[in-house]
Amino acid sequence: MLKVYLCDDNAKFLDAFILKLKRLSREVKVTLEVMFSATNPVDFFYYLESHQVERGIFFLDIDLKHQITGLDLAAKIKELVSENELIFLTAHTELAIATLQRRLAPLDFLVKNDERINEKIKELLLLLDQKEAENSKNKEPKFTFSIASQQIRLEFNKIDFLESSSIPHKVNLYANGELYQFYGKLQEFEDKYQQLVRVHKAYLINPQNVKKIDYQQRLIIFESGKYCTFPVSKRYIIKSLFDK
């Protein structure tokens, strides 16, 4: 499914364009969902910073009649969203040169009054759907979290375990030989990532990186040398995971 985000200062055009996207996606049999749209770039900035958007297709008007331009939004998207496709909307083809100067590497430009805009949108949707299918086939799952405005994605083979932090509403992640601390709840990550296993109310582990189990001291020791404990009540779960 293609996840779409849009920003254009003209509300009437934006509404009509969203309807056009949905209609054309049905015609070419591409599944599409509009995740967020805004006429104000400040609202769009806020959305990007407050949501963990991992991937998306972004239709951005270049001239937003605001001190924040579509080019500024695109630069922010490339900073925060690891998998992004940028498509600029414009009524002024000469503005396209500015994207080259800022090295934003958009997928394409759509000129609003272009007679062929419908055909171009269909071609883009089919291309994006093909890329999405190829990426899904080859993509390894990654653990994603945010620290301040920075989004971080780690391969699971780098992760040892997560623990509840002494700081309220935060968790500690031991990965890559480093300690990361960020806002979240263990339950959220347990629900989201089946690669992680709950071995204690305060710990989620990645079994992939466990080196050995000390049942006498009730320690789970990782390849990195880090370790965490487990209660007697979790002994059976631990043995079922590792004593095979």
Disulfide bonds with the S-S distance in Angstrom:
none
